[in-house]
Amino acid sequence: MIPLQPDNLGVPLAEATWAYLETWKKPFLTVFGDQDAVAYKACAQQVLLDRIPETAGQPHRVLEGPSH
């Protein structure tokens, strides 16, 4: 589940996950399906690219057709 509301019980785990990913030391590639109404928005991929340092220089993709 993607915790969107601040009172969602998953928020502490999501915050801890972000803190961990922001220190990731291995190449990190993102691939999204452009029909994923849950996880993909035009800005969602950019959030990952901005917050996870090892995304730099990777061949990130958005695939046409796949959904969640």
KAQUIGI-V136544 format. One record per backbone hydrogen bond with DSSP energy under -1.0 kcal/mol. NH is the residue of the N-H (numbers start at 1). CO is the residue of the C=O. Records with the same first field share a line. If there is no record, write none. Layout:
# KAQUIGI-V136544
NH=CO  CO
This chain:
# KAQUIGI-V136544
8=5
11=8
14=10
15=11
16=12
17=13
18=14
19=15
20=16
21=17
22=18
23=20
24=21
28=54
32=61
34=63
35=66
36=33
37=35
40=36
44=41
47=43
48=44
49=45
50=46
51=47
52=48
55=52
56=53
58=55
60=58
61=30
63=32
